[in-house]
Amino acid sequence: MARRRQRYLAIIADMVRSRDVAPARRPLLQRRFADLIVSLNRDYCRTIAARFVITLGDEFQGLLHASAIIPDLIWRLEQEFPQRELRLGIGLGALDTPLQKSAINIDGPALHAARAAIQAAKQRKVLGGVFRGFGHLDPVLDGIARQLWFQRARWTASQRMIANLLRQGFSQVKVARKLRIRPQVVSKQAIAAGWPQYLGAETAWRMILHRQVDPLLESRHGASQRH
């Protein structure tokens, strides 16, 4: 009986309407895009199977061997690169080419699924992450991603700032001190943003990823040991 091939999570992200950026602004945008990739590779090194790399001027891709960081990844892309909206495609599958340290010159079902997810995001004009290659979990993961993005997209700038600090583990009192506002204001903004409900949904999403997607990634720790 043939052994099933190692599977990975392929991540592809591209800028929405990047051609609309004025030529004079493009160099700064590209530098910030490159800085974002550096920070992702640094902070998620234990979960990355092949490092994120810019494949085109407005697109990057990478491979993961665990899925529970996907909510964090999506959050960071929105928080740390507000200059342009990013479409995100997540695909599950094997590789037809050898695994590389960086996600360049690789191909296979994982990348094909991620590319199909990006195309679906483009056609449906949706943000927050699209999943393909997960079988019956595709609509489940997509549905949670849509709902969480729908909620985030309606936050005010102050609600987003407060949510970002709460998500980092700060208490409402510490958030108030950091932002130099009254704790009552933090509480009121968190309630208006639906923060407790958002956090609960994101936690459930992370559990689904960990318990139902990670078991599909065979020998996922072996990849990290080789880098």
Buried (B, 14 or more C-beta within 10 A) or exposed (E): EEEEEBBBBBBBBBBBEBEEBEEEEBEEBBEBBEEBBEEBBEBBEEBBBBBBBBBEEBBBBBBBBBBBBBBBBBBBBBBEBEBBBBBBBBBBBBBEEEBBEBBEEBEBBBBBBBBBBBBBBBEEEBBBBBBBBBEEBBEBBBEBBBBBBEBBEEBEEBBBBBBBBBBEEBEBEBBBEEBEBEBEBBBEBBEEBBBEEBBEBBEEBBEBBBEBBBEBBBEBEEBBEEE
